[in-house]
Amino acid sequence: MLRIPVLVCLLAVACLFLTAEAQAPTAAPAPSAQTFHTFHVLVIGETKGFEHDSVSDTMAAIWKMGHESKLWDAMLRTDTEPITKTDPKARNFKTLNYYDALVFASTTGELDLSDAQKRDMLSFIHDDGKGFVGVHAALDTNYQWPEYGEMIGGYFNEHPWGTFLAPVINEDPSFPAVRHFPKAFVKYDEIYQAKEWSRDKVNVLLSLDPSKLNLSNPRIHRTDHDFAVAWSKMYGKGRVFYSTLGHTKESWDDPDIQKMYFEAIKWTLGLTEGSTASHSAR
């Protein structure tokens, strides 16, 4: 018969063994096929003019959308070096040849793009059929590059009401990026007035309700009182989406805004279908 002290020692050793075994690290599970994202999205947040406080929120939200949905990897850059098709030598960064869509996250002013980079960017969309999403101030960008304005659909021409409770009409409830919105709704945001823009060249998805606006504002320049809030269009083979929504940091905590841009990126990637045909005001 074991003496009591010996028995106690044996029990203590057994407890230590079991505790160590319980605390031993387990092998990490092998990654599944679903871990790897199919698409790659380049997000550019360079600002050469007004710098929006929401740029970081925009970029982070787009990264998170891809990460959580497993649909895309997002590369976040505040410079324009990756906007090229020329492969770098002795450098470890991806070019447009790697990406499937390009997002301008409230970029402003004349971006640092050479003539060759501009040609590569337009070719990426127009010829290669890759996607482009413009967020808010993407319309306040590249005024000295007319082809950019043609690609995105126009240019910023003031925001007559500042940030306000904007009365919005959903003109195309069938489009993936706006079908979650009701026919009429209100969002607290800054709505851009566009110049060198015509609904004949785009599919207006959302617009302001002119019957609920102060049209005596001296900063209103559009005599047709047609203020688009979001649109879709084609640029050659590429799909283009733009929306003025997303000015404030708080807007990126709004599930409606997040869903709009999430579905917009999916659409530009060809994962869903939606019209780009123009129509009259509704």
Buried (B, 14 or more C-beta within 10 A) or exposed (E): EEEEEEEEEEEEEEEEEEEEEEEEEEEEEEEEEEEEBEBBBBBBBBBEBEBBEBBBBBBBBBBBBBEEEEBBBBBBBBEBBBBBBEEEEEEEEBBBEEBBBBBBBBBBBEBEBEEEBBBBBBBBBBEBBBBBBBBBBBBBBBBEBEBBBBBBBBBBBBBBBEEBEBBBBBBBEEBBBBBEBEEEBEBEBBBBBBBEBEBEBBBBBBBBBBEBBEEEEEEBEBEEEBBBBBBBBBBEEBBBBBBBBBBBBEBBEBEEBBBBBBBBBBBBBBBEEBEBEBEEEE
